[in-house]
Amino acid sequence: MKILITGGAGFIGSNLAKRLVKDGHEVRVLDSLLRGNKLDKSTYDSVQFIKGDVRDLSTVTEASKGCDVVYHFAAVLGVDIVADNPVETMDVEVIGTRNVVEAAAVNNIKKILYASTSGIYGHSAIENALTEEVLVDPRTSYAMAKRYNEIYLASHHEEKGLNVISLRFFNVYGENQDNRMVVPRFFEQALNNEDITVFGTGQQTRDFTYIDDTVEACVRLMDVDGCHIVNIANEEEWQIKDLAVKIKDITASQSSIQYIEAPKRRYDYEVERRVGSSEKLLHMTGYKPNTGLDEGLQKIYATNYVNLNSIL
Ligand SMILES: NC(=O)c1ccc[n+]([C@@H]2O[C@H](COP(=O)([O-])OP(=O)(O)OC[C@H]3O[C@@H](n4cnc5c(N)ncnc54)[C@H](O)[C@@H]3O)[C@@H](O)[C@H]2O)c1
């Protein structure tokens, strides 16, 4: 298959590109390099890399020419970055996705897999793990734009028969992630023996999904037709304070764990509980994420940090 990944130089995109190249696909990456380039050398050498902006229609049309499938992952993200740049966040989402859809029509592309987010669930009450049927509650420009795009893509399935899959990722973590996200931020603080800073009581929960499991789900969903919204979740609910303790233990750090008040601009993001159900994914693909948090953290410590630590 010929596959375009927008945002393919980012954390999830670069890991997906590596896997798709390994599987023998012809991979093209379109990325503005806003967050640098996370593709390793061998993957970078194996893909066709296009530096460009998804907000530019001609760039997206050119980049997707001849492709069978597009993984549309380009986005502005990170709580602080989104809070500081709500307009750019929405532009990249809304204009970028509109361009991907327009380009798909011109280039006769049959399928788009779009990176949505579990952030869409917002403060939706959860007695049980969140399923795709739960009423969504997007609160931020980022989550609202993601939800808008899910609906926009679904309308193109209805009207034009485009196959569209919106992937609701739940806190993906793993190799190559940068410290906009909590897992690498805690690792960095722990390895520097600085305070590990937890917002609020640390009792808020998240569902951490390991990158290889996320990539596996993305790859399997490439074979699914139709219009679907699919959670990609590990189905484990962890308190953030437990994450801090685990990372402190794994790194044998001297850090202390400090509980601090979250900056006001993070309030909309400070969801108390989030855990997802991957039953639909299992039903559709025969697969669901299965790497436990301890195992995932050990893996990224071994690959990302152990050598680094012995050099320092
Ligand atoms: N990481 C997570 O836990 C998570 C959770 C939910 C949803 N998502 C979604 O998954 C996708 C990938 O996330 P990630 O963690 O790899 O983020 P990332 O920031 O590492 O990757 C995003 C990539 O998009 C590129 N980009 C940004 N603006 C662009 C533009 N205008 N044109 C072209 N490229 C542009 C960036 O340079 C970056 O390489 C995003 O759509 C994100 O919203 C991620």
Ligand as a Chemical Component Dictionary entry (heavy atoms), coordinates in Angstrom:
data_LIG
# 
_chem_comp.id                   LIG 
_chem_comp.type                 NON-POLYMER 
_chem_comp.pdbx_formal_charge   0 
_chem_comp.three_letter_code    LIG 
# 
loop_
_chem_comp_atom.comp_id 
_chem_comp_atom.atom_id 
_chem_comp_atom.alt_atom_id 
_chem_comp_atom.type_symbol 
_chem_comp_atom.charge 
_chem_comp_atom.model_Cartn_x 
_chem_comp_atom.model_Cartn_y 
_chem_comp_atom.model_Cartn_z 
_chem_comp_atom.pdbx_ordinal 
LIG N1  N1  N 0  -0.011 11.489 22.358 1  
LIG C1  C1  C 0  -1.227 11.277 22.860 2  
LIG O1  O1  O 0  -1.377 10.777 23.976 3  
LIG C2  C2  C 0  -2.442 11.626 22.057 4  
LIG C3  C3  C 0  -3.694 11.486 22.684 5  
LIG C4  C4  C 0  -4.825 11.804 21.949 6  
LIG C5  C5  C 0  -4.735 12.212 20.631 7  
LIG N2  N2  N 1  -3.506 12.354 20.065 8  
LIG C6  C6  C 0  -3.455 12.796 18.651 9  
LIG O2  O2  O 0  -2.573 11.957 17.928 10 
LIG C7  C7  C 0  -1.880 12.700 16.923 11 
LIG C8  C8  C 0  -0.378 12.504 17.076 12 
LIG O3  O3  O 0  0.013  12.965 18.372 13 
LIG P1  P1  P 0  1.520  12.913 18.870 14 
LIG O4  O4  O 0  1.518  12.576 20.300 15 
LIG O5  O5  O -1 2.333  12.105 17.923 16 
LIG O6  O6  O 0  1.917  14.449 18.745 17 
LIG P2  P2  P 0  3.224  15.147 18.145 18 
LIG O7  O7  O 0  3.145  16.588 18.496 19 
LIG O8  O8  O 0  4.434  14.396 18.540 20 
LIG O9  O9  O 0  2.997  14.963 16.585 21 
LIG C9  C9  C 0  2.223  15.856 15.827 22 
LIG C10 C10 C 0  3.012  16.207 14.581 23 
LIG O10 O10 O 0  2.234  17.112 13.804 24 
LIG C11 C11 C 0  3.141  18.039 13.214 25 
LIG N3  N3  N 0  2.394  19.252 12.872 26 
LIG C12 C12 C 0  1.858  20.176 13.706 27 
LIG N4  N4  N 0  1.263  21.145 13.004 28 
LIG C13 C13 C 0  1.421  20.829 11.694 29 
LIG C14 C14 C 0  1.022  21.438 10.487 30 
LIG N5  N5  N 0  0.329  22.588 10.490 31 
LIG N6  N6  N 0  1.337  20.832 9.317  32 
LIG C15 C15 C 0  2.041  19.674 9.309  33 
LIG N7  N7  N 0  2.459  19.065 10.420 34 
LIG C16 C16 C 0  2.150  19.622 11.603 35 
LIG C17 C17 C 0  4.184  18.291 14.282 36 
LIG O11 O11 O 0  5.390  18.792 13.732 37 
LIG C18 C18 C 0  4.345  16.896 14.886 38 
LIG O12 O12 O 0  5.410  16.192 14.266 39 
LIG C19 C19 C 0  -2.347 14.139 17.092 40 
LIG O13 O13 O 0  -3.379 14.398 16.170 41 
LIG C20 C20 C 0  -2.879 14.189 18.500 42 
LIG O14 O14 O 0  -3.843 15.195 18.653 43 
LIG C21 C21 C 0  -2.360 12.063 20.738 44 
# 
loop_
_chem_comp_bond.comp_id 
_chem_comp_bond.atom_id_1 
_chem_comp_bond.atom_id_2 
_chem_comp_bond.value_order 
_chem_comp_bond.pdbx_ordinal 
LIG N1  C1  SING 1  
LIG C1  O1  DOUB 2  
LIG C1  C2  SING 3  
LIG C2  C3  SING 4  
LIG C2  C21 DOUB 5  
LIG C3  C4  DOUB 6  
LIG C4  C5  SING 7  
LIG C5  N2  DOUB 8  
LIG N2  C6  SING 9  
LIG N2  C21 SING 10 
LIG C6  O2  SING 11 
LIG C6  C20 SING 12 
LIG O2  C7  SING 13 
LIG C7  C8  SING 14 
LIG C7  C19 SING 15 
LIG C8  O3  SING 16 
LIG O3  P1  SING 17 
LIG P1  O4  DOUB 18 
LIG P1  O5  SING 19 
LIG P1  O6  SING 20 
LIG O6  P2  SING 21 
LIG P2  O7  DOUB 22 
LIG P2  O8  SING 23 
LIG P2  O9  SING 24 
LIG O9  C9  SING 25 
LIG C9  C10 SING 26 
LIG C10 O10 SING 27 
LIG C10 C18 SING 28 
LIG O10 C11 SING 29 
LIG C11 N3  SING 30 
LIG C11 C17 SING 31 
LIG N3  C12 SING 32 
LIG N3  C16 SING 33 
LIG C12 N4  DOUB 34 
LIG N4  C13 SING 35 
LIG C13 C14 SING 36 
LIG C13 C16 DOUB 37 
LIG C14 N5  SING 38 
LIG C14 N6  DOUB 39 
LIG N6  C15 SING 40 
LIG C15 N7  DOUB 41 
LIG N7  C16 SING 42 
LIG C17 O11 SING 43 
LIG C17 C18 SING 44 
LIG C18 O12 SING 45 
LIG C19 O13 SING 46 
LIG C19 C20 SING 47 
LIG C20 O14 SING 48 
# 
